[in-house]
Amino acid sequence: MLWSALQIVLLVYLGLMALIYFKQASLVFLPEIDRAFRASPAAIGLPFTPLKLLTSDGETLDGWFVPTGTKPGARGLVVFFHGNAGNIAHRLDYLRMFHDLGLATLIIDYRGYGLSSGSPSEQGTYLDAEAAWRHATQALGFPAERIVLFGESLGGGVAARMAAKNRPGALVLASTFTSVPDMGADLYPLLPIRWLAHIRYDNLERLSQIDCPLLVIHSRNDDIIPYRHGRRLFDAARQPKQFLEIEGGHNDGFVFGREAWIRQLDGFLRQALP
């Protein structure tokens, strides 16, 4: 009887390991949540240009370019990489904030998200980011030192990788994890997640390759990505760097939520951009 029970436990344990290994993409990426929701910057009174960006492997990305008044991006350009669930239509508050700060914004949906083609993967999101960077620097003509890479949650992994490859004017990591294996170990402490994880987004390790000004934004009340992830990222980063502690949960604590937080972001960007 005991041996049978142990066998059942072992089979369940092995089954969980197999599920996490082979179905990892569906556990990490959540593109189907409210994918059909569509709103545009016009809904909040912002002019914009719709974009269809082609990636190097043939996917087509949906996106927007939001200028600032008569001088498009007088202060600079934010290339925004959003978090896991939803699509660019859910990020209008960010667009309003950047516009009010005198910054243009380029925002895209990753492959498989929103109206973009394809299926998401870690390497795929990196190719998506490279397409956005090419459009920002070549089609829009922004020099690298006037570009801010802003990564929200999952998007922090995309932004960090781009900052390691192309030195931008600044990098902002908002509610971002140290790595997917670290997140998995938090969620499944009894499973060998670090061995099973083939999706990594190793932001902590990548910070050693980044030498642009960095702002880390995180809430102590984040109920999905623990606050210690943000602190570890900040501690591991080179100077110059700043930390902005906000309040609220992962899905309701955002930098645009309070004027004081916006002012600190603005102060950071004034120091980082020429």
Secondary structure, 3 states (H helix, E strand, C coil): CHHHHHHHHHHHHHHHHHHHHHCHHHHHCCCCCCCCCCCCHHHHCCCCEEEEEECCCCCEEEEEEECCCCCCCCCCEEEEECCCCCCHHHCHHHHHHHHHCCCEEEEECCCCCCCCCCCCCHHHHHHHHHHHHHHHHHHCCCCHHHEEEEEECHHHHHHHHHHHHCCCCEEEEECCCCCHHHHHHHHCCCCCHHHHCCCCCCHHHHHHHCCCCEEEEEECCCCCCCHHHHHHHHHHCCCCEEEEEECCCCCCCCHHHCHHHHHHHHHHHHHHCC
